[in-house]
Amino acid sequence: MHLLFSSLFSLLLFLGVTLPARATLPVPPAPQIEARAWLLIDSASGLPLAQKNPDTKVEPASLTKLMTAYLAFSAIKEGRLTLEQTLPVSEKAWRAEGSRMFVEPKNPATVENLLKGMIVQSGNDACIVLAEAIAGSEESFAAMMNGMAKKLGMRATHYVNSTGLPHPQHITTARDLATLSSALIRDFPEFYKIYSLKEFSYNRITQPNRNRLLFIDPSVDGVKTGHTDSAGYCLIASAKRDNRRLLSVVLGAKSDAARAMESQKLLNYGFQFFETVKLYPANHTVSSLRLYKGKTSEFKAGFPSDFYVTVPRGTGKRIQAQLIFQQPLLAPVSRGQRVGTLRLSLDGAPVGDYPLLALENVPVAGMLGRGWDNILLMFK
């Protein structure tokens, strides 16, 4: 087995030439952020633009409710809950500590109101009602939360409850929270709009959304705040400007005002100094690769979804790439199978390596085809 490298080519225009370089302003260092950990990513590319301690394990506080919401949205999408459905309020939910939407045992609440109470009012009582309806108990729901965290690739997260109340084993990281928030926005756009509500009234009590950025930055449309004495003040904020979305995670700020101000600094920095380029549309053939012992001698490789990369503003046309793949490639090949690597660079500096995937299935050839390719492979 050996590596074959393709020639460099321009990704933006899909040509075999590189556009000439032009002068661009250097990207300044990220702003100083007063928090224990923080991370700024571009939602389309998933690339981090600024970070500090993104993999340090921290207490998530009410940011936990993002996973509670993700599972509730999943239950609705799968038909296990409906927005109009009313759910009973247990004594455990009624007596929940911390922030509440003030549900009452004698008054079942609709799923829609519980979602708004959980998201806008950060109601711990709403979380418990939803958890019990979905899984039977909050403990069983926590197991579902951990299963979904693993499925989404949240490698350092462990949940003990649906609310975010402190527990020594209830932990996460800024990177995992960014992964979860991105998945929630991507997978449930029809429900994500709830996160932009500035207030919600229930049981004759009106409470404002604790995300201050909703009131001062019209580009911000979510997502969630969190606070306990041990976790400090936390905020995940998402903003969309010129059809581009950034996501900031700020953990352990000193005050409510500080978490909003620090998040705003990160978002402004990312929008001002970076751009996101769509390099390939979904299912575009990046390369046709030689295949041995298959029913066809070539197959298409690329990306099953739109592929983006984020680079300093003004440099998008200077991105270059190198295809790296192992030979010989042998059938069978399955759609989605990794068959190579797309290595990106900018002005000679590495940007990143990305898995190149098969875009089609190719079964094994018959005996005659396999025999002929065996002969060809003897001379490779």
C-alpha positions in Angstrom: 0.0 0.0 0.0 1.3 3.4 -0.8 0.1 7.0 -0.9 -0.7 8.7 -4.2 -1.0 12.5 -4.2 -2.9 14.5 -6.7 -1.7 17.9 -7.9 -2.7 21.0 -6.1 -5.9 22.6 -7.4 -8.0 25.6 -6.7 -11.0 24.5 -4.6 -13.1 27.6 -5.0 -13.3 27.5 -8.8 -12.6 23.8 -9.2 -9.7 24.6 -11.6 -6.3 23.1 -11.8 -4.6 26.5 -11.2 -4.0 28.6 -8.2 -5.3 32.1 -8.1 -2.6 34.7 -7.5 -2.1 35.9 -4.0 -3.1 39.3 -2.9 -2.4 41.4 0.2 -4.7 40.9 3.1 -4.8 42.3 6.6 -3.4 40.0 9.2 -5.9 38.5 11.7 -5.4 40.0 15.2 -5.3 37.8 18.2 -8.7 36.9 19.7 -10.0 39.3 22.3 -9.2 38.7 25.9 -12.2 36.9 27.4 -12.8 36.9 31.1 -14.1 33.3 31.6 -12.8 29.9 32.7 -13.3 28.4 29.2 -14.6 29.6 25.9 -14.9 28.6 22.2 -16.0 30.3 19.0 -16.9 28.2 16.0 -18.4 28.7 12.5 -21.5 26.6 12.4 -21.1 25.7 8.7 -17.5 24.5 8.8 -17.4 23.6 12.4 -13.9 25.1 12.6 -12.8 26.8 15.9 -11.9 30.5 15.4 -10.9 31.2 18.9 -10.7 29.2 22.1 -9.3 28.7 25.6 -9.6 25.5 27.6 -12.2 24.0 25.2 -11.6 20.5 26.5 -11.5 21.3 30.2 -14.2 19.5 32.1 -16.7 22.0 33.7 -20.1 22.0 35.3 -22.7 22.8 32.6 -25.4 24.2 34.9 -28.6 25.0 32.9 -26.8 24.5 29.6 -27.8 20.9 30.4 -31.2 21.8 29.2 -30.0 21.9 25.6 -29.7 18.1 25.7 -33.1 17.8 27.5 -34.6 19.9 24.7 -32.8 17.8 22.0 -34.4 14.6 23.3 -37.8 16.4 23.7 -37.6 17.6 20.1 -36.6 14.1 19.0 -39.7 12.7 20.7 -42.0 15.1 19.0 -40.4 14.5 15.6 -40.8 10.7 16.1 -44.4 11.0 17.2 -43.8 10.0 20.8 -45.0 13.4 22.0 -47.1 16.2 20.4 -47.1 19.9 21.1 -50.7 19.8 22.2 -50.4 16.8 24.5 -50.8 17.6 28.2 -48.4 16.0 30.7 -49.0 15.4 34.4 -46.9 17.3 36.9 -45.3 15.0 39.6 -44.5 16.2 43.1 -40.8 15.9 42.2 -41.3 18.3 39.4 -43.4 20.7 41.5 -40.8 20.8 44.2 -37.9 21.3 41.8 -35.1 23.5 43.1 -33.7 26.6 41.3 -35.3 28.3 38.4 -38.9 27.3 37.6 -41.9 28.0 35.3 -44.2 27.3 38.3 -46.2 24.3 37.1 -48.7 22.8 39.5 -49.7 19.2 40.2 -53.4 19.9 39.7 -52.8 21.5 36.3 -51.3 19.3 33.6 -49.1 21.4 31.2 -48.9 21.1 27.4 -45.7 20.0 25.8 -45.5 23.3 24.0 -45.7 25.3 27.2 -43.2 23.1 28.9 -40.7 23.6 26.1 -41.1 27.4 26.3 -40.9 27.2 30.1 -37.7 25.2 29.9 -36.1 27.2 27.1 -37.2 30.8 28.0 -37.7 30.6 31.7 -35.0 27.9 32.3 -37.6 26.0 34.3 -36.2 23.0 36.2 -39.7 21.8 36.9 -40.5 21.8 33.1 -37.4 19.6 32.5 -38.5 17.0 35.0 -42.0 16.8 33.6 -40.7 16.3 30.1 -38.0 13.8 31.3 -40.6 11.7 33.2 -43.0 11.7 30.2 -40.2 10.6 27.7 -38.4 8.1 29.9 -40.6 7.3 32.9 -38.1 8.8 35.4 -35.5 11.4 35.4 -32.8 8.8 36.1 -33.8 6.8 33.0 -33.9 10.1 31.0 -30.3 10.8 32.1 -29.2 7.5 30.6 -30.9 8.6 27.4 -29.0 11.9 27.6 -25.7 10.1 27.9 -26.6 7.8 25.0 -27.4 10.8 22.7 -24.2 12.6 23.9 -22.2 9.6 22.7 -24.0 9.5 19.4 -23.4 13.2 18.7 -19.7 12.8 19.5 -19.7 14.6 22.9 -16.8 12.6 24.2 -16.2 14.3 27.6 -19.8 14.8 28.7 -21.7 12.9 31.4 -25.3 13.7 32.6 -26.8 12.9 35.9 -30.0 14.9 35.7 -32.2 16.8 33.2 -31.9 20.2 34.8 -28.2 21.0 35.4 -28.4 21.1 39.2 -24.9 20.5 40.5 -23.5 17.0 40.9 -19.8 15.9 40.9 -20.4 13.6 37.9 -22.4 16.0 35.9 -19.8 17.4 33.5 -19.1 18.7 30.0 -16.7 20.8 28.0 -17.0 23.9 25.8 -16.3 21.8 22.8 -19.0 19.3 23.6 -21.5 22.1 24.2 -20.7 23.6 20.8 -21.2 20.2 19.2 -24.6 19.9 20.9 -25.7 23.4 20.1 -24.8 23.0 16.5 -26.7 19.7 16.3 -29.8 21.2 17.9 -29.8 24.1 15.4 -29.1 21.8 12.4 -31.6 19.0 13.3 -34.5 21.0 14.7 -34.8 24.4 12.9 -38.6 24.3 13.4 -38.1 24.3 17.2 -34.9 26.4 17.4 -37.0 29.6 16.9 -38.3 29.2 20.5 -34.8 30.2 21.7 -35.4 33.7 20.2 -38.4 34.4 22.4 -37.7 37.3 24.7 -40.2 36.4 27.4 -42.8 33.8 28.3 -45.8 33.9 30.6 -47.2 30.9 32.4 -49.5 30.6 35.5 -49.9 34.4 35.4 -46.1 34.8 35.8 -44.0 36.5 33.1 -40.3 35.8 33.0 -37.8 37.3 30.5 -35.3 35.3 28.6 -32.0 35.5 30.4 -30.0 35.8 27.2 -29.2 39.5 27.2 -27.9 39.4 23.7 -31.4 38.9 22.3 -32.2 42.4 23.5 -29.1 44.2 22.2 -27.9 42.4 19.1 -30.6 41.7 16.4 -28.4 39.1 14.8 -28.5 36.8 17.9 -31.3 34.3 17.8 -30.4 31.9 20.7 -29.3 29.8 22.5 -29.1 29.3 26.3 -27.8 30.7 29.6 -26.7 28.8 32.7 -25.6 29.7 36.2 -24.8 28.1 39.6 -22.4 29.4 42.2 -19.9 26.7 41.3 -20.3 27.0 37.5 -20.3 30.8 37.3 -22.2 32.6 34.6 -22.4 30.7 31.3 -23.8 31.6 27.9 -24.0 29.8 24.5 -24.9 32.4 21.9 -25.6 32.0 18.2 -25.8 34.9 15.7 -26.5 35.0 11.9 -25.2 37.8 9.8 -25.2 37.8 6.0 -26.3 34.2 5.9 -23.4 33.1 8.1 -23.8 31.6 11.5 -21.3 31.7 14.4 -21.6 30.0 17.8 -19.9 31.2 20.9 -19.6 29.3 24.2 -18.5 31.2 27.3 -18.3 29.3 30.6 -17.5 30.6 34.1 -17.9 34.4 33.6 -18.2 36.6 36.7 -21.6 38.0 36.1 -24.7 38.0 34.0 -23.6 41.2 32.2 -20.0 39.8 31.7 -21.2 36.6 30.0 -23.1 38.7 27.5 -20.3 41.2 26.9 -17.7 38.5 26.5 -19.9 36.5 24.1 -20.5 39.7 22.0 -16.8 40.3 21.8 -16.2 36.8 20.4 -19.0 37.0 17.9 -17.9 40.4 16.6 -14.4 39.1 16.3 -15.4 36.1 14.2 -17.6 38.0 11.9 -15.1 40.8 11.3 -12.0 38.8 10.7 -13.1 35.5 9.1 -15.1 34.3 6.1 -16.6 31.0 5.3 -16.3 29.5 1.8 -18.4 26.8 0.4 -15.9 24.6 -1.4 -18.1 21.8 -2.6 -21.9 21.3 -2.8 -23.3 18.1 -1.4 -22.6 15.0 -3.6 -20.3 16.9 -5.9 -17.6 14.6 -7.4 -14.3 15.8 -6.0 -12.5 12.9 -7.7 -13.2 9.6 -9.5 -11.0 6.9 -8.0 -9.6 3.8 -9.5 -11.1 0.6 -8.0 -10.0 -3.0 -8.3 -12.2 -6.1 -8.1 -15.4 -4.1 -8.4 -18.2 -4.2 -10.8 -17.0 -0.8 -12.0 -13.4 0.2 -12.3 -14.0 3.7 -10.9 -16.2 5.3 -8.3 -17.1 8.9 -7.3 -15.7 10.4 -4.1 -16.7 13.7 -2.3 -18.8 14.9 0.5 -22.4 13.9 1.2 -23.3 17.4 2.5 -22.2 20.9 1.6 -18.5 21.3 2.5 -17.3 24.6 4.0 -14.1 25.9 5.3 -13.5 29.1 7.4 -10.3 31.2 6.7 -9.2 34.8 7.4 -11.3 37.3 5.5 -10.1 37.9 2.0 -8.1 34.7 1.6 -10.8 32.3 0.4 -9.6 32.3 -3.2 -6.1 31.2 -2.2 -7.2 27.9 -0.6 -5.4 24.9 -2.1 -5.9 21.2 -1.6 -4.1 17.9 -1.9 -5.9 14.6 -2.4 -4.4 11.8 -0.4 -5.6 8.2 -0.9 -4.4 4.7 -0.5 -3.9 2.4 -3.4 -4.9 -0.1 -4.4 -8.6 0.5 -3.5 -10.5 -2.8 -3.4 -14.2 -3.5 -3.7 -16.6 -3.6 -2.2 -17.1 0.1 -1.5 -20.0 1.5 0.5 -21.4 5.0 0.2 -20.1 7.1 3.1 -17.0 4.9 3.5 -13.8 6.9 4.0 -11.6 6.5 0.9 -9.1 9.3 1.2 -8.2 12.6 2.7 -8.6 16.2 1.5 -5.7 18.2 2.9 -6.3 22.0 2.8 -3.6 24.7 3.0 -3.5 28.4 2.7 -0.4 30.2 1.4 1.6 27.0 2.4 0.2 26.9 5.9 -2.0 23.9 6.9 -5.7 24.4 7.3 -6.8 20.9 8.1 -7.4 17.3 6.9 -10.9 16.2 6.0 -12.2 12.7 5.2 -13.1 12.1 1.6 -16.0 9.7 1.3 -17.4 7.4 -1.3 -20.5 8.8 -2.9 -21.8 5.4 -4.3 -21.9 1.7 -3.6 -19.8 -0.6 -5.7 -20.2 -4.4 -5.1 -17.5 -7.0 -5.8 -17.1 -8.1 -9.4 -17.7 -11.6 -10.7 -15.0 -14.2 -10.8 -13.7 -13.1 -14.2 -13.4 -9.5 -13.2 -11.7 -10.3 -9.9 -9.2 -12.6 -11.7 -8.3 -9.9 -14.3 -7.7 -7.3 -11.6 -5.6 -9.8 -9.6 -3.3 -9.9 -12.7 -3.2 -6.2 -12.9 -2.4 -5.9 -9.2 0.6 -8.2 -9.7 2.2 -5.5 -11.8 1.5 -2.5 -9.5 
